[in-house]
Amino acid sequence: MKIDKWIKENTFHHSAFEDLDKLVKEKEKQNLKISLCIPTLNEEKTIGKEIVLFNSELMTRYPLLDEIAVIDSGSIDNTLEVARSFGADTYLASDILPNLDNKKGKGENLWKAIYQLKGDIIVYIDADIKNIHPRFVYGLLAPLIYNKKTKYVKAFYDRPLAFSEGIRPSGGGRVTEILIRPLFSLFFPELSAIIQPLSGEYAVRREVLEKLSFPIGYGVETAHLLDIYREYGMDAFAQTDLDQRVHRNQETMSLGKMSFGILQTFLHRMKSYGMMTDIPELSTILRQFQAHDDVFESIEQEIVEEERPPMITIPEYLKKRGNK
Amino acid sequence: MKDKMFEILKSIPDMEKKLREIRDVLLTNLVMLGEIPSPTFQEQSRMNFLVHRFNQYNLLNCSTDEIGNGLGILPGKSGDRNILLVAHMDSEYDDKADHTISIQPNSVTGPGVADNALGLAVIASLPYILEKLNIELNSNLILMGSARSLGAGNLEGIRFFLDNTDINISTGLSVEGVRLGRLSNSAIGMARCEVHYWVPEGYDWTQFGAVGSIVTLNEFINRILEIPIPTRPATSIVFSSIESGRGYSKVSTEAELKFEIQSESEEMVEQLLQQINSIAIEIATKTAARVVVKELSRRKPGGIDFSHPLVTNARKIMEAMDIKPRITPSMSELSAFIDAGIPALTIGISSLETASKTAESVKIDPMYKGLAQLISLLVAIDKGYCDEN
């Protein structure tokens, strides 16, 4: 079966790439520049460690990264001060491309990184990883460096809480297993081979990133997978097992919001691909409930999945990149 | 006549400045070593990482031994003498504890950060640091992470190495994460013990004294407190931990006390241990409880004189850096050096910000002083300034 073949050929374990001398030599041979982008919002507790580790191991000892940048959505804690004190380049998302209208969301930071950073490859790592390790970066970069056909490498995490022998669940999160994988299985069966489609850690070639439109909210990862799959097929993807990722657990209500945003993105994509033509105008109000004693209270929230156009359509970007 | 230490002391401020540039390397090793759980007798993963680091720095003889120590040798220009730098790899936190370490601009926090991930990180970083400072020693520097140091480990790792190595060690330095200013040149005598009381299952609760193991243990403690403790030789009994009970409605049937007898006199340690043994048995007999007194480890007192050049030069270095020396007897790896007749010191690297049951917090800024002090002392040892005439 095609999916099994793809998994066999494009799924890696980070330990296969531990030889950082070899990886750096290959990077230098190809004359690649690599940027690390850490999108943040109130991450003062974990950001310091990420920067120290990546700076020391992947810039000083092994020059795999050419820059480490924190792009912040407007933290009210000391995220940027901490990041700066450990030597990261820090940016407020709103200061990048200031002529554009201001939007807030993780996708906005990721999109603006394409403009601000200089790498031929950008690797995105979330800032809330408690057990951060250099493998989070080199595990994602290596498949791109060693295989020019690979354009996008996604992280997944093996999280066996307990298992007996041989078979165990692949460890996707709740939204992945309840929403994304069923949707992919229905409409894009090959994409269900991506073990953790929503993981916030991935590395992408600039030539691909600059052509993607970016939902600024919850749908950014899903949109990337759909658009890249449609443009390049499964051969553009690889995925790397980074073992364990310890991070904050989200409450079910938050996962509801996330699912609502992702569904909007998914359905808009289905419409634009011509795969669903009769979709009515979608509501942007999510209704959730909470109980106070015997009284159920409705909580309404507007969640609009706005999108940024492909960076390659932004005149400032074309000017900065010399119309490459 | 100019003090031969003059050049070394003069170079300290500049060295301290340069050491700020290697901050991230030290902190990274601290995090990567400290996040690997390493309870006593289970140090292998931490040791593997340490030896991997030694390999990356192309040290010689990167290896482990049958006890699980991690070793590497940074060869000196002449190799005429061998200096052993050791930090224990084991920690008091078990492998179920959350070992996440966090870094803030002024401090590093996590379980075992101070004792002794920081000391070990210094050992792991030293080859890189010396290279960056352009310091090439004449002596061979043997870097060691010692296994089975704490508690029931009883310094087994360092003792095994010193008992079995063919290398002639001229000087030993034991590196502890905290505190900066620590200067231990002597070890006190010590016996570390556990007392365990069991009250029999079929106990008749109407009998005299039938109040369970907690009260029995309490009686035992009260009796120990009645023992007259001499001020000379300086002696003390430290009650370290106590464990008993399963809930409100159940009379406790088991109780355990951990304690240490510490004294400048080996005879006093022995005498007190015998007295405590007798008390334990007497109380058990009276209450029909069963008792086991287990001696976990024993250290002999000893060390080098306060006037030994290793101590006086260490003090000169500290004083030149405005570090107030805290002269305290040690029960760490130093004891093993003393038993082996090797001149040695224990020194600390940084200051403790906070310490709780789940985590310790060490300050970053004092680390540069701590490193400069260690490296200056190494240079002094290397030049033979710390040799006894």
Interface residues (C-beta under 8 A of the other chain):
Chain A: E44 K45 T46 G48 K49 V52 L53 N55 S56 E57 T60 R61 E81 V82 S85 F86 G87 K130 N131 H133 V246
Chain B: D24 V25 L27 T28 V31 M32 E35 Q56 T100 I101 S102 I103 Q104 P105
